[in-house]
Amino acid sequence: MDVKIYPNPTTDKCTVELREASSDYEVKLYNVYGDELLNRTLRGGKEQIDLTGFDTGIYFLKITDENHTGFKKLIKR
């Protein structure tokens, strides 16, 4: 799964760009304790996620489609 997350680190919003946009993707955001903070379905190749209300720190994005699962680290400053 080819995924780009930018800007990373970010201060408020980040863009999730999926190079293979042939199907829907599920994106979940977790904190370092494993708590799920956000769950969204992406229907295109690129979408923005608003992190304005989240504390600064390290987060993890879990990106899943029907055949693959990938993880990306995201830093909010």
Biopython code that builds the backbone (N, CA, C, O; Angstrom):
import numpy as np
from Bio.PDB.StructureBuilder import StructureBuilder

atoms = [
    (1, "MET", "N", (0.856, -1.172, 0.000)),
    (1, "MET", "CA", (0.000, 0.000, 0.000)),
    (1, "MET", "C", (0.900, 1.231, 0.000)),
    (1, "MET", "O", (1.756, 1.378, 0.872)),
    (2, "ASP", "N", (0.711, 2.099, -0.959)),
    (2, "ASP", "CA", (1.537, 3.289, -1.113)),
    (2, "ASP", "C", (0.764, 4.499, -0.593)),
    (2, "ASP", "O", (-0.169, 4.972, -1.243)),
    (3, "VAL", "N", (1.154, 4.999, 0.582)),
    (3, "VAL", "CA", (0.450, 6.085, 1.255)),
    (3, "VAL", "C", (1.441, 7.178, 1.617)),
    (3, "VAL", "O", (2.545, 6.895, 2.083)),
    (4, "LYS", "N", (1.046, 8.432, 1.401)),
    (4, "LYS", "CA", (1.836, 9.590, 1.828)),
    (4, "LYS", "C", (1.008, 10.368, 2.843)),
    (4, "LYS", "O", (-0.194, 10.567, 2.666)),
    (5, "ILE", "N", (1.676, 10.806, 3.914)),
    (5, "ILE", "CA", (1.058, 11.656, 4.925)),
    (5, "ILE", "C", (1.885, 12.938, 4.980)),
    (5, "ILE", "O", (3.086, 12.885, 5.244)),
    (6, "TYR", "N", (1.261, 14.079, 4.735)),
    (6, "TYR", "CA", (2.020, 15.326, 4.765)),
    (6, "TYR", "C", (1.112, 16.496, 5.134)),
    (6, "TYR", "O", (-0.089, 16.434, 4.871)),
    (7, "PRO", "N", (1.641, 17.553, 5.730)),
    (7, "PRO", "CA", (2.996, 17.647, 6.263)),
    (7, "PRO", "C", (3.117, 16.797, 7.521)),
    (7, "PRO", "O", (2.137, 16.593, 8.237)),
    (8, "ASN", "N", (4.279, 16.319, 7.778)),
    (8, "ASN", "CA", (4.543, 15.499, 8.943)),
    (8, "ASN", "C", (5.957, 15.787, 9.418)),
    (8, "ASN", "O", (6.918, 15.343, 8.789)),
    (9, "PRO", "N", (6.103, 16.519, 10.509)),
    (9, "PRO", "CA", (5.102, 16.903, 11.511)),
    (9, "PRO", "C", (4.145, 17.992, 11.013)),
    (9, "PRO", "O", (4.422, 18.716, 10.056)),
    (10, "THR", "N", (3.006, 18.071, 11.711)),
    (10, "THR", "CA", (1.973, 19.042, 11.368)),
    (10, "THR", "C", (1.562, 19.823, 12.605)),
    (10, "THR", "O", (1.840, 19.413, 13.732)),
    (11, "THR", "N", (0.899, 20.950, 12.388)),
    (11, "THR", "CA", (0.391, 21.727, 13.516)),
    (11, "THR", "C", (-1.129, 21.694, 13.604)),
    (11, "THR", "O", (-1.690, 21.881, 14.684)),
    (12, "ASP", "N", (-1.807, 21.457, 12.470)),
    (12, "ASP", "CA", (-3.265, 21.462, 12.513)),
    (12, "ASP", "C", (-3.928, 20.455, 11.578)),
    (12, "ASP", "O", (-4.829, 19.731, 12.003)),
    (13, "LYS", "N", (-3.513, 20.391, 10.334)),
    (13, "LYS", "CA", (-4.138, 19.482, 9.369)),
    (13, "LYS", "C", (-3.063, 18.695, 8.634)),
    (13, "LYS", "O", (-1.942, 19.168, 8.445)),
    (14, "CYS", "N", (-3.428, 17.486, 8.224)),
    (14, "CYS", "CA", (-2.520, 16.698, 7.395)),
    (14, "CYS", "C", (-3.317, 16.118, 6.231)),
    (14, "CYS", "O", (-4.536, 15.967, 6.309)),
    (15, "THR", "N", (-2.627, 15.803, 5.181)),
    (15, "THR", "CA", (-3.231, 15.208, 4.000)),
    (15, "THR", "C", (-2.810, 13.752, 3.905)),
    (15, "THR", "O", (-1.630, 13.424, 4.033)),
    (16, "VAL", "N", (-3.789, 12.882, 3.679)),
    (16, "VAL", "CA", (-3.535, 11.471, 3.424)),
    (16, "VAL", "C", (-3.712, 11.269, 1.930)),
    (16, "VAL", "O", (-4.797, 11.491, 1.393)),
    (17, "GLU", "N", (-2.656, 10.853, 1.263)),
    (17, "GLU", "CA", (-2.707, 10.643, -0.182)),
    (17, "GLU", "C", (-2.471, 9.161, -0.480)),
    (17, "GLU", "O", (-1.436, 8.593, -0.130)),
    (18, "LEU", "N", (-3.451, 8.563, -1.129)),
    (18, "LEU", "CA", (-3.410, 7.141, -1.470)),
    (18, "LEU", "C", (-3.182, 7.018, -2.962)),
    (18, "LEU", "O", (-3.992, 7.490, -3.760)),
    (19, "ARG", "N", (-2.105, 6.399, -3.333)),
    (19, "ARG", "CA", (-1.772, 6.322, -4.763)),
    (19, "ARG", "C", (-2.673, 5.374, -5.531)),
    (19, "ARG", "O", (-2.907, 5.572, -6.723)),
    (20, "GLU", "N", (-3.178, 4.353, -4.869)),
    (20, "GLU", "CA", (-4.065, 3.385, -5.518)),
    (20, "GLU", "C", (-5.480, 3.632, -5.013)),
    (20, "GLU", "O", (-5.910, 3.016, -4.038)),
    (21, "ALA", "N", (-6.186, 4.509, -5.656)),
    (21, "ALA", "CA", (-7.509, 4.921, -5.181)),
    (21, "ALA", "C", (-8.632, 4.169, -5.876)),
    (21, "ALA", "O", (-9.644, 4.763, -6.247)),
    (22, "SER", "N", (-8.458, 2.867, -6.053)),
    (22, "SER", "CA", (-9.477, 2.093, -6.760)),
    (22, "SER", "C", (-10.609, 1.636, -5.847)),
    (22, "SER", "O", (-11.663, 1.226, -6.333)),
    (23, "SER", "N", (-10.410, 1.701, -4.535)),
    (23, "SER", "CA", (-11.450, 1.296, -3.607)),
    (23, "SER", "C", (-11.447, 2.221, -2.396)),
    (23, "SER", "O", (-10.562, 3.065, -2.251)),
    (24, "ASP", "N", (-12.443, 2.056, -1.526)),
    (24, "ASP", "CA", (-12.505, 2.851, -0.308)),
    (24, "ASP", "C", (-11.422, 2.397, 0.664)),
    (24, "ASP", "O", (-11.023, 1.233, 0.672)),
    (25, "TYR", "N", (-10.954, 3.341, 1.487)),
    (25, "TYR", "CA", (-9.973, 3.064, 2.516)),
    (25, "TYR", "C", (-10.531, 3.524, 3.854)),
    (25, "TYR", "O", (-11.230, 4.533, 3.939)),
    (26, "GLU", "N", (-10.212, 2.772, 4.887)),
    (26, "GLU", "CA", (-10.571, 3.175, 6.233)),
    (26, "GLU", "C", (-9.313, 3.711, 6.912)),
    (26, "GLU", "O", (-8.258, 3.077, 6.872)),
    (27, "VAL", "N", (-9.434, 4.882, 7.533)),
    (27, "VAL", "CA", (-8.317, 5.494, 8.235)),
    (27, "VAL", "C", (-8.712, 5.656, 9.695)),
    (27, "VAL", "O", (-9.738, 6.260, 10.009)),
    (28, "LYS", "N", (-7.884, 5.108, 10.587)),
    (28, "LYS", "CA", (-8.098, 5.243, 12.019)),
    (28, "LYS", "C", (-6.885, 5.925, 12.623)),
    (28, "LYS", "O", (-5.748, 5.639, 12.248)),
    (29, "LEU", "N", (-7.133, 6.833, 13.564)),
    (29, "LEU", "CA", (-6.070, 7.558, 14.252)),
    (29, "LEU", "C", (-6.023, 7.071, 15.693)),
    (29, "LEU", "O", (-7.042, 7.030, 16.382)),
    (30, "TYR", "N", (-4.814, 6.699, 16.144)),
    (30, "TYR", "CA", (-4.603, 6.205, 17.503)),
    (30, "TYR", "C", (-3.570, 7.070, 18.214)),
    (30, "TYR", "O", (-2.659, 7.608, 17.586)),
    (31, "ASN", "N", (-3.722, 7.198, 19.531)),
    (31, "ASN", "CA", (-2.672, 7.840, 20.311)),
    (31, "ASN", "C", (-1.647, 6.775, 20.721)),
    (31, "ASN", "O", (-1.789, 5.607, 20.359)),
    (32, "VAL", "N", (-0.628, 7.171, 21.469)),
    (32, "VAL", "CA", (0.439, 6.234, 21.846)),
    (32, "VAL", "C", (-0.041, 5.165, 22.828)),
    (32, "VAL", "O", (0.646, 4.165, 23.035)),
    (33, "TYR", "N", (-1.204, 5.363, 23.428)),
    (33, "TYR", "CA", (-1.766, 4.378, 24.350)),
    (33, "TYR", "C", (-2.656, 3.360, 23.644)),
    (33, "TYR", "O", (-3.156, 2.424, 24.269)),
    (34, "GLY", "N", (-2.852, 3.548, 22.340)),
    (34, "GLY", "CA", (-3.685, 2.625, 21.570)),
    (34, "GLY", "C", (-5.154, 2.988, 21.541)),
    (34, "GLY", "O", (-5.974, 2.209, 21.056)),
    (35, "ASP", "N", (-5.502, 4.164, 22.053)),
    (35, "ASP", "CA", (-6.894, 4.610, 22.028)),
    (35, "ASP", "C", (-7.246, 5.112, 20.635)),
    (35, "ASP", "O", (-6.518, 5.922, 20.061)),
    (36, "GLU", "N", (-8.359, 4.632, 20.091)),
    (36, "GLU", "CA", (-8.817, 5.096, 18.780)),
    (36, "GLU", "C", (-9.481, 6.461, 18.945)),
    (36, "GLU", "O", (-10.426, 6.618, 19.717)),
    (37, "LEU", "N", (-8.969, 7.441, 18.207)),
    (37, "LEU", "CA", (-9.451, 8.814, 18.326)),
    (37, "LEU", "C", (-10.274, 9.274, 17.127)),
    (37, "LEU", "O", (-11.052, 10.222, 17.234)),
    (38, "LEU", "N", (-10.105, 8.612, 15.996)),
    (38, "LEU", "CA", (-10.765, 9.031, 14.765)),
    (38, "LEU", "C", (-10.926, 7.814, 13.863)),
    (38, "LEU", "O", (-10.039, 6.964, 13.784)),
    (39, "ASN", "N", (-12.063, 7.742, 13.186)),
    (39, "ASN", "CA", (-12.316, 6.654, 12.248)),
    (39, "ASN", "C", (-13.057, 7.249, 11.053)),
    (39, "ASN", "O", (-14.183, 7.729, 11.190)),
    (40, "ARG", "N", (-12.416, 7.214, 9.872)),
    (40, "ARG", "CA", (-13.022, 7.793, 8.663)),
    (40, "ARG", "C", (-12.837, 6.862, 7.483)),
    (40, "ARG", "O", (-11.890, 6.078, 7.430)),
    (41, "THR", "N", (-13.749, 6.961, 6.547)),
    (41, "THR", "CA", (-13.630, 6.247, 5.281)),
    (41, "THR", "C", (-13.256, 7.254, 4.205)),
    (41, "THR", "O", (-13.923, 8.274, 4.036)),
    (42, "LEU", "N", (-12.179, 6.958, 3.478)),
    (42, "LEU", "CA", (-11.732, 7.810, 2.378)),
    (42, "LEU", "C", (-12.205, 7.205, 1.075)),
    (42, "LEU", "O", (-12.079, 6.000, 0.853)),
    (43, "ARG", "N", (-12.745, 8.038, 0.225)),
    (43, "ARG", "CA", (-13.291, 7.551, -1.034)),
    (43, "ARG", "C", (-12.530, 8.074, -2.242)),
    (43, "ARG", "O", (-12.967, 7.894, -3.378)),
    (44, "GLY", "N", (-11.419, 8.707, -2.008)),
    (44, "GLY", "CA", (-10.649, 9.237, -3.118)),
    (44, "GLY", "C", (-9.171, 9.053, -2.874)),
    (44, "GLY", "O", (-8.767, 8.433, -1.890)),
    (45, "GLY", "N", (-8.376, 9.583, -3.759)),
    (45, "GLY", "CA", (-6.947, 9.430, -3.649)),
    (45, "GLY", "C", (-6.305, 10.347, -2.637)),
    (45, "GLY", "O", (-5.194, 10.076, -2.181)),
    (46, "LYS", "N", (-6.992, 11.455, -2.264)),
    (46, "LYS", "CA", (-6.387, 12.419, -1.351)),
    (46, "LYS", "C", (-7.471, 13.053, -0.491)),
    (46, "LYS", "O", (-8.517, 13.461, -0.997)),
    (47, "GLU", "N", (-7.217, 13.133, 0.810)),
    (47, "GLU", "CA", (-8.172, 13.771, 1.708)),
    (47, "GLU", "C", (-7.433, 14.376, 2.893)),
    (47, "GLU", "O", (-6.390, 13.876, 3.316)),
    (48, "GLN", "N", (-7.991, 15.462, 3.421)),
    (48, "GLN", "CA", (-7.369, 16.163, 4.532)),
    (48, "GLN", "C", (-8.026, 15.749, 5.847)),
    (48, "GLN", "O", (-9.241, 15.566, 5.922)),
    (49, "ILE", "N", (-7.189, 15.605, 6.892)),
    (49, "ILE", "CA", (-7.671, 15.267, 8.227)),
    (49, "ILE", "C", (-7.342, 16.439, 9.150)),
    (49, "ILE", "O", (-6.202, 16.900, 9.203)),
    (50, "ASP", "N", (-8.349, 16.910, 9.872)),
    (50, "ASP", "CA", (-8.189, 18.051, 10.771)),
    (50, "ASP", "C", (-7.791, 17.556, 12.164)),
    (50, "ASP", "O", (-8.533, 16.806, 12.799)),
    (51, "LEU", "N", (-6.626, 17.978, 12.627)),
    (51, "LEU", "CA", (-6.110, 17.589, 13.944)),
    (51, "LEU", "C", (-6.083, 18.772, 14.911)),
    (51, "LEU", "O", (-5.384, 18.727, 15.923)),
    (52, "THR", "N", (-6.827, 19.814, 14.613)),
    (52, "THR", "CA", (-6.800, 21.039, 15.404)),
    (52, "THR", "C", (-7.121, 20.783, 16.876)),
    (52, "THR", "O", (-6.467, 21.362, 17.743)),
    (53, "GLY", "N", (-8.081, 19.955, 17.181)),
    (53, "GLY", "CA", (-8.495, 19.719, 18.557)),
    (53, "GLY", "C", (-7.660, 18.706, 19.316)),
    (53, "GLY", "O", (-7.949, 18.428, 20.480)),
    (54, "PHE", "N", (-6.639, 18.150, 18.695)),
    (54, "PHE", "CA", (-5.818, 17.131, 19.347)),
    (54, "PHE", "C", (-4.588, 17.754, 19.992)),
    (54, "PHE", "O", (-4.067, 18.764, 19.518)),
    (55, "ASP", "N", (-4.129, 17.142, 21.079)),
    (55, "ASP", "CA", (-2.921, 17.594, 21.767)),
    (55, "ASP", "C", (-1.691, 17.345, 20.915)),
    (55, "ASP", "O", (-1.710, 16.516, 20.005)),
    (56, "THR", "N", (-0.621, 18.067, 21.215)),
    (56, "THR", "CA", (0.651, 17.795, 20.550)),
    (56, "THR", "C", (1.146, 16.424, 20.994)),
    (56, "THR", "O", (0.893, 15.998, 22.121)),
    (57, "GLY", "N", (1.853, 15.739, 20.100)),
    (57, "GLY", "CA", (2.370, 14.420, 20.438)),
    (57, "GLY", "C", (2.479, 13.526, 19.225)),
    (57, "GLY", "O", (2.399, 13.978, 18.082)),
    (58, "ILE", "N", (2.662, 12.254, 19.498)),
    (58, "ILE", "CA", (2.826, 11.241, 18.453)),
    (58, "ILE", "C", (1.529, 10.459, 18.317)),
    (58, "ILE", "O", (0.929, 10.042, 19.308)),
    (59, "TYR", "N", (1.110, 10.269, 17.080)),
    (59, "TYR", "CA", (-0.095, 9.512, 16.750)),
    (59, "TYR", "C", (0.247, 8.481, 15.689)),
    (59, "TYR", "O", (1.292, 8.554, 15.043)),
    (60, "PHE", "N", (-0.651, 7.521, 15.521)),
    (60, "PHE", "CA", (-0.468, 6.493, 14.504)),
    (60, "PHE", "C", (-1.717, 6.404, 13.651)),
    (60, "PHE", "O", (-2.832, 6.363, 14.170)),
    (61, "LEU", "N", (-1.529, 6.374, 12.346)),
    (61, "LEU", "CA", (-2.627, 6.189, 11.403)),
    (61, "LEU", "C", (-2.602, 4.753, 10.914)),
    (61, "LEU", "O", (-1.568, 4.246, 10.478)),
    (62, "LYS", "N", (-3.746, 4.112, 10.992)),
    (62, "LYS", "CA", (-3.916, 2.761, 10.442)),
    (62, "LYS", "C", (-4.775, 2.908, 9.199)),
    (62, "LYS", "O", (-5.911, 3.377, 9.272)),
    (63, "ILE", "N", (-4.231, 2.507, 8.059)),
    (63, "ILE", "CA", (-4.928, 2.647, 6.790)),
    (63, "ILE", "C", (-5.215, 1.246, 6.255)),
    (63, "ILE", "O", (-4.306, 0.432, 6.096)),
    (64, "THR", "N", (-6.485, 0.979, 5.982)),
    (64, "THR", "CA", (-6.903, -0.367, 5.587)),
    (64, "THR", "C", (-7.777, -0.313, 4.348)),
    (64, "THR", "O", (-8.694, 0.505, 4.266)),
    (65, "ASP", "N", (-7.498, -1.181, 3.382)),
    (65, "ASP", "CA", (-8.430, -1.394, 2.274)),
    (65, "ASP", "C", (-8.800, -2.874, 2.290)),
    (65, "ASP", "O", (-8.497, -3.575, 3.255)),
    (66, "GLU", "N", (-9.442, -3.347, 1.248)),
    (66, "GLU", "CA", (-9.916, -4.733, 1.258)),
    (66, "GLU", "C", (-8.779, -5.758, 1.234)),
    (66, "GLU", "O", (-9.002, -6.918, 1.581)),
    (67, "ASN", "N", (-7.568, -5.361, 0.835)),
    (67, "ASN", "CA", (-6.466, -6.315, 0.728)),
    (67, "ASN", "C", (-5.253, -6.003, 1.589)),
    (67, "ASN", "O", (-4.420, -6.884, 1.803)),
    (68, "HIS", "N", (-5.125, -4.780, 2.090)),
    (68, "HIS", "CA", (-3.909, -4.365, 2.772)),
    (68, "HIS", "C", (-4.212, -3.559, 4.024)),
    (68, "HIS", "O", (-5.275, -2.953, 4.159)),
    (69, "THR", "N", (-3.239, -3.568, 4.944)),
    (69, "THR", "CA", (-3.264, -2.699, 6.112)),
    (69, "THR", "C", (-1.872, -2.112, 6.280)),
    (69, "THR", "O", (-0.869, -2.822, 6.203)),
    (70, "GLY", "N", (-1.825, -0.805, 6.511)),
    (70, "GLY", "CA", (-0.550, -0.139, 6.726)),
    (70, "GLY", "C", (-0.644, 0.831, 7.887)),
    (70, "GLY", "O", (-1.727, 1.306, 8.228)),
    (71, "PHE", "N", (0.509, 1.124, 8.498)),
    (71, "PHE", "CA", (0.578, 2.055, 9.614)),
    (71, "PHE", "C", (1.556, 3.168, 9.280)),
    (71, "PHE", "O", (2.590, 2.930, 8.656)),
    (72, "LYS", "N", (1.228, 4.381, 9.694)),
    (72, "LYS", "CA", (2.106, 5.539, 9.530)),
    (72, "LYS", "C", (2.141, 6.305, 10.850)),
    (72, "LYS", "O", (1.118, 6.459, 11.517)),
    (73, "LYS", "N", (3.319, 6.778, 11.216)),
    (73, "LYS", "CA", (3.474, 7.610, 12.410)),
    (73, "LYS", "C", (3.236, 9.066, 12.003)),
    (73, "LYS", "O", (3.690, 9.508, 10.948)),
    (74, "LEU", "N", (2.522, 9.797, 12.850)),
    (74, "LEU", "CA", (2.204, 11.194, 12.607)),
    (74, "LEU", "C", (2.552, 11.992, 13.851)),
    (74, "LEU", "O", (2.185, 11.610, 14.962)),
    (75, "ILE", "N", (3.252, 13.090, 13.668)),
    (75, "ILE", "CA", (3.644, 13.951, 14.777)),
    (75, "ILE", "C", (2.875, 15.263, 14.687)),
    (75, "ILE", "O", (2.872, 15.920, 13.646)),
    (76, "LYS", "N", (2.220, 15.641, 15.792)),
    (76, "LYS", "CA", (1.516, 16.922, 15.850)),
    (76, "LYS", "C", (2.280, 17.833, 16.794)),
    (76, "LYS", "O", (2.547, 17.486, 17.945)),
    (77, "ARG", "N", (2.628, 19.012, 16.278)),
    (77, "ARG", "CA", (3.365, 20.004, 17.090)),
    (77, "ARG", "C", (2.469, 21.120, 17.528)),
    (77, "ARG", "O", (2.917, 22.038, 18.216)),
]
sb = StructureBuilder()
sb.init_structure("model")
sb.init_model(0)
sb.init_chain("A")
sb.init_seg("    ")
for serial, (resi, resn, name, xyz) in enumerate(atoms, 1):
    if name == "N":
        sb.init_residue(resn, " ", resi, " ")
    sb.init_atom(name, np.array(xyz, "f"), 0.0, 1.0, " ", f" {name:<3s}", serial, name[0])
structure = sb.get_structure()
